[in-house]
Amino acid sequence: MDALLIESDTVFAAFWMTVRLTAVSALGSLVLGVLLTAMRVAPLASLRGAAGVYVSVARNTPLTLVLLFTGLGVGANLGVELSDDIATNNFWLAVIGLTAYTSAFVCEALRSGLNTVPVGQAEAARSLGLGFVKTLALITLPQAFRSVVAPLGSIMIALTKNTTIALVVGVSEASVRMREMIETYGDQVIEIFFGFAAGFVLLCLPMGLAFGWLSRRMAVAR
Amino acid sequence: MTQADLIVLDQVNKRYGEHHVLRDVNLTVRQGEVVVIIGPSGAGKSTLCRAINRLETIDSGEISVDGTPLPAEGRQLARLRAEVGMVFQSFNLFAHKTVLDNVVLAQVHVLRRPRDEAVRKARELLDRVGIGSQAAKFPAQLSGGQQQRVAIARALAMDPKVILFDEPTSALDPEMVNEVLDVMTALAREGMTMVVVTHEMGFARRAADRVVFMADGEIVEQDTPDGFFGAPSSERAQSFLAKILTH
């Protein structure tokens, strides 16, 4: 246990990075996921097609490849600089990769949520004079959201754990710190491993409980 | 009361594959008129009703509302739909909104009324249909009859030129049918233009200015309630009435 106690500051810093990566990417993937969902049900076939292709590609590519692409492809090769500070730059590249990947899953969850909303809801909205965007934004998507809170929770928990792959872009989040510590404190591998595992459980368990509670609270009675 | 033609259907046809659901339908509804459409199931009554605000598209012919032919999907159609109220068989109240918000929502987002004005109007209408005390509840907490009365208030809140009723009492328990029909009868008395698809012959007799009888996608005959129920001229109408009025 010595190592974890001695290094507790850097361990907390590393987990704080995990939390920031998760929070920013979660927000980004929810926004992009909603946009993709809207495109997938849009009256324009070209929008539907574009969103469909995007979701298929993002969902079926390993996250490591996606992050390598944003790190090496977008960052190094195309020379996109999001900040002068290398660490900040890498953080945002990782956020882009995680968002691009996770939004595809958010889109699919929301789309299945839309399918649970009875057709009459949209018909009633249209018959009152609401257009496509307002019908989606005010009537169907809010109901879809409420029916997929639990699966969205699973996606967010997966995202939390997926942030460990941000190491390929050079972001020092928890798993990077764990590897460094295992190298320094070779005699305490098991303790270090369980310490970090416990850290992730502590992050994810409350998320699961919170989404479960939200899911029950927000359910739409029909 | 002016006698301007509010809704005009001209040679309207619609097919679902092989099934010809509307055959050369011509129908004119004048302002202030209450037209009740009756007929056997599958006659195309609901399709006709839904076609008037383009929830169903048609294959040929023309439908115009207040002199304007129905536009294609888009902003203009939305504007026209705002002027044509619709009450559905399954109520279709917004399940995630309170009763009050159901009546307020489109006033604010479509008519751009200030919220306090929209709320005032909603409360007034809910009182009028007898649901004033339930304004804060969600639709699922109301009985079918109450939900349908909210749906009528929601349609009225838009100050529509006409309200379409698509079998408004068919999904209701028998003891709730009358509370909805009473609201509709009152509306008819006040001069609201109404197109009502229904199986309620009592309502047709009491409130209709004209009864339209449909069978197999066609308008077979139309007459005043007294004329139609007293002496239907077509054989199909006679056999339909014999079936439903004998028990």
Chai-1 contact restraints between the chains, C-beta under 6 A:
chainA,res_idxA,chainB,res_idxB,connection_type,confidence,min_distance_angstrom,max_distance_angstrom,comment,restraint_id
A,G120,B,S90,contact,1.0,0.0,6.0,A-B,restraint_1
A,G120,B,N92,contact,1.0,0.0,6.0,A-B,restraint_2
A,E123,B,L55,contact,1.0,0.0,6.0,A-B,restraint_3
A,A124,B,N92,contact,1.0,0.0,6.0,A-B,restraint_4
A,S127,B,N53,contact,1.0,0.0,6.0,A-B,restraint_5
A,S127,B,R81,contact,1.0,0.0,6.0,A-B,restraint_6
A,S127,B,M86,contact,1.0,0.0,6.0,A-B,restraint_7
A,L128,B,A106,contact,1.0,0.0,6.0,A-B,restraint_8
A,G129,B,A78,contact,1.0,0.0,6.0,A-B,restraint_9
A,G129,B,R81,contact,1.0,0.0,6.0,A-B,restraint_10
A,G129,B,A82,contact,1.0,0.0,6.0,A-B,restraint_11
A,G129,B,V110,contact,1.0,0.0,6.0,A-B,restraint_12
A,G131,B,A78,contact,1.0,0.0,6.0,A-B,restraint_13
A,K134,B,H109,contact,1.0,0.0,6.0,A-B,restraint_14
A,I139,B,F94,contact,1.0,0.0,6.0,A-B,restraint_15
A,P142,B,H96,contact,1.0,0.0,6.0,A-B,restraint_16
A,Q143,B,H96,contact,1.0,0.0,6.0,A-B,restraint_17
A,V220,B,A95,contact,1.0,0.0,6.0,A-B,restraint_18
A,V220,B,H96,contact,1.0,0.0,6.0,A-B,restraint_19
A,A221,B,A140,contact,1.0,0.0,6.0,A-B,restraint_20
A,R222,B,A95,contact,1.0,0.0,6.0,A-B,restraint_21
A,R222,B,A140,contact,1.0,0.0,6.0,A-B,restraint_22
